[in-house]
Amino acid sequence: MPKLTIPEEEFMSPGHMGCLGCGATLAMRYVLKAAGKRTILTVPACCWAVMPGIFPYSCMKVPMLYNAFEATGAAASGVRAGLKAKGIKDINVIGFAGDGGTLDIGIQSLSGAVERGDDFLYICYDNEAYMNTGIQRSSSTPVGAWTTTTPVGKTKEWKKAPKKNGVEIMAAHKIPYTATATIGYPEDLIKKVKKALSIPGSKYIQIYSPCPTGWRLSPDKTVEVARLVVESCVYPLYEVENGRYIISRKPAKKKTVKEYFAIQGRFKHLPEEVINDIQKSVDEEWNLLLKKEEYTKDIGKTATQ
C-alpha cells in the first residue's frame, strides 16, 4: 500500500455549518492536520466565523479567538505577545481569514503585523468574493466573474479589475515565507503549512478554496476545479522563501482558461474575445513567474568557490 502522507488525526469534528462542497472547510481541516492541537486560531467576520456552529457548540478542537473584521493581523500579534509574556513557545498562532478580510478590510493590520516581523502564520482562504454576506466582489475576485455587486446581462458589469495578488504583496514585505496552495492538492498544502510553521517570523499562505454557492459550481466539482485552476496556470502553486521563487507544480500539459471556466456558472456570460484576453493575461503571468524562478534560483545558496 502507498505510504499515507496526510496526517490521520482530525482537529475538526463532523457537523460544521458550511455549504455542500465548501472548499474553506477542507482548507481548515488540512491546515489543522498540519498544525496539530497546540494551535490557536484568530478568525474575523467571515464564513468561518459561522461554520464552527452555534454557541456553545463547536466543531473545532482547538481554541478560536473571534476578532473584528479588520483586525486579524493585530489579533494574531496580540495572541503571540500574550504567549511570549507567559513564556509559552510551543503553540502555533494562525490567523485564518477570507480574501475580503485579508486583502481588503484587513490588509492594514496584516501589513503592520508582518512589517514588525511578528511570529505567526496567516492563512487567507481565497474563495474570491465576500461569500458570507451575499457573494459581493472583493479585490480577489477575478476578471470576468459574476457577483451580486458585479452583475451580468445587459449591463455587462462583470468584474473588470484584475485580481489582487496577495502573495506578491506579502513577498514585497520581505517576510521569510509566502506561498500559494489549493485544497485540490492537499499534500502540497500540508507540506507548506508545516514548513511555514517551522520558520520564525511572519508567514503567509493563500489557499484557493472554491465556493460552489458563489461560483455557481456543482458541489461535487470542488476538487476538480481546485486542480483545474493549477493545471491551467490561472492559480499557480509556488513559494517565495527569503526572496527565492520555487514553483511547486508545473503542468505537463496546460489546460486552457476556457476549460477552467466551463464548469463554473460565474463565467458563463463571457464572450469568446474576453476569454481570449484573459488567456493571454494568464499566459503572460505564468511566463513571468517562470522567469522569477529562474532569476532567483541562486538566492540563499552558499557559494561553492
VENFEN-V802073 format. One record per residue. N is the residue number from 0. RES is the residue in three letters. PHI is phi in whole degrees, 0 to 359 (none if undefined). Layout:
<<N;RES;PHI> <N;RES;PHI>>
This chain:
<<0;MET;none> <1;PRO;294> <2;LYS;290> <3;LEU;286> <4;THR;253> <5;ILE;260> <6;PRO;306> <7;GLU;279> <8;GLU;295> <9;GLU;255> <10;PHE;241> <11;MET;225> <12;SER;280> <13;PRO;298> <14;GLY;106> <15;HIS;294> <16;MET;254> <17;GLY;286> <18;CYS;287> <19;LEU;301> <20;GLY;75> <21;CYS;298> <22;GLY;289> <23;ALA;295> <24;THR;292> <25;LEU;293> <26;ALA;301> <27;MET;298> <28;ARG;301> <29;TYR;289> <30;VAL;299> <31;LEU;290> <32;LYS;300> <33;ALA;284> <34;ALA;278> <35;GLY;86> <36;LYS;287> <37;ARG;277> <38;THR;219> <39;ILE;239> <40;LEU;257> <41;THR;243> <42;VAL;225> <43;PRO;268> <44;ALA;299> <45;CYS;183> <46;CYS;304> <47;TRP;284> <48;ALA;282> <49;VAL;256> <50;MET;295> <51;PRO;299> <52;GLY;128> <53;ILE;272> <54;PHE;309> <55;PRO;265> <56;TYR;268> <57;SER;204> <58;CYS;272> <59;MET;269> <60;LYS;251> <61;VAL;232> <62;PRO;294> <63;MET;232> <64;LEU;257> <65;TYR;273> <66;ASN;235> <67;ALA;296> <68;PHE;310> <69;GLU;269> <70;ALA;242> <71;THR;298> <72;GLY;300> <73;ALA;293> <74;ALA;295> <75;ALA;298> <76;SER;299> <77;GLY;295> <78;VAL;298> <79;ARG;296> <80;ALA;296> <81;GLY;295> <82;LEU;296> <83;LYS;297> <84;ALA;297> <85;LYS;269> <86;GLY;76> <87;ILE;263> <88;LYS;244> <89;ASP;258> <90;ILE;242> <91;ASN;281> <92;VAL;252> <93;ILE;232> <94;GLY;275> <95;PHE;227> <96;ALA;218> <97;GLY;284> <98;ASP;292> <99;GLY;294> <100;GLY;286> <101;THR;256> <102;LEU;269> <103;ASP;247> <104;ILE;295> <105;GLY;259> <106;ILE;292> <107;GLN;293> <108;SER;287> <109;LEU;294> <110;SER;300> <111;GLY;297> <112;ALA;294> <113;VAL;285> <114;GLU;296> <115;ARG;284> <116;GLY;80> <117;ASP;300> <118;ASP;273> <119;PHE;201> <120;LEU;253> <121;TYR;254> <122;ILE;251> <123;CYS;257> <124;TYR;273> <125;ASP;264> <126;ASN;254> <127;GLU;65> <128;ALA;180> <129;TYR;276> <130;MET;283> <131;ASN;294> <132;THR;253> <133;GLY;124> <134;ILE;64> <135;GLN;274> <136;ARG;293> <137;SER;242> <138;SER;289> <139;SER;268> <140;THR;293> <141;PRO;284> <142;VAL;304> <143;GLY;92> <144;ALA;284> <145;TRP;282> <146;THR;219> <147;THR;289> <148;THR;255> <149;THR;230> <150;PRO;290> <151;VAL;237> <152;GLY;111> <153;LYS;295> <154;THR;284> <155;LYS;51> <156;GLU;262> <157;TRP;298> <158;LYS;302> <159;LYS;259> <160;ALA;283> <161;PRO;290> <162;LYS;296> <163;LYS;293> <164;ASN;265> <165;GLY;297> <166;VAL;294> <167;GLU;293> <168;ILE;297> <169;MET;290> <170;ALA;297> <171;ALA;293> <172;HIS;281> <173;LYS;64> <174;ILE;282> <175;PRO;290> <176;TYR;207> <177;THR;223> <178;ALA;197> <179;THR;253> <180;ALA;208> <181;THR;211> <182;ILE;291> <183;GLY;287> <184;TYR;232> <185;PRO;296> <186;GLU;298> <187;ASP;296> <188;LEU;299> <189;ILE;296> <190;LYS;300> <191;LYS;290> <192;VAL;296> <193;LYS;299> <194;LYS;297> <195;ALA;300> <196;LEU;291> <197;SER;274> <198;ILE;256> <199;PRO;293> <200;GLY;99> <201;SER;273> <202;LYS;228> <203;TYR;219> <204;ILE;231> <205;GLN;253> <206;ILE;252> <207;TYR;293> <208;SER;228> <209;PRO;304> <210;CYS;241> <211;PRO;305> <212;THR;296> <213;GLY;281> <214;TRP;262> <215;ARG;53> <216;LEU;240> <217;SER;297> <218;PRO;303> <219;ASP;278> <220;LYS;255> <221;THR;302> <222;VAL;291> <223;GLU;300> <224;VAL;291> <225;ALA;287> <226;ARG;264> <227;LEU;301> <228;VAL;296> <229;VAL;280> <230;GLU;292> <231;SER;267> <232;CYS;66> <233;VAL;291> <234;TYR;224> <235;PRO;294> <236;LEU;265> <237;TYR;203> <238;GLU;235> <239;VAL;235> <240;GLU;247> <241;ASN;52> <242;GLY;91> <243;ARG;265> <244;TYR;270> <245;ILE;226> <246;ILE;279> <247;SER;280> <248;ARG;211> <249;LYS;248> <250;PRO;302> <251;ALA;294> <252;LYS;219> <253;LYS;297> <254;LYS;280> <255;THR;266> <256;VAL;301> <257;LYS;300> <258;GLU;295> <259;TYR;295> <260;PHE;292> <261;ALA;300> <262;ILE;265> <263;GLN;242> <264;GLY;290> <265;ARG;289> <266;PHE;245> <267;LYS;293> <268;HIS;279> <269;LEU;287> <270;PRO;287> <271;GLU;303> <272;GLU;293> <273;VAL;290> <274;ILE;299> <275;ASN;296> <276;ASP;295> <277;ILE;294> <278;GLN;301> <279;LYS;299> <280;SER;295> <281;VAL;298> <282;ASP;298> <283;GLU;296> <284;GLU;294> <285;TRP;294> <286;ASN;295> <287;LEU;296> <288;LEU;296> <289;LEU;300> <290;LYS;292> <291;LYS;296> <292;GLU;297> <293;GLU;294> <294;TYR;293> <295;THR;258> <296;LYS;298> <297;ASP;263> <298;ILE;295> <299;GLY;87> <300;LYS;281> <301;THR;281> <302;ALA;297> <303;THR;262> <304;GLN;236>>
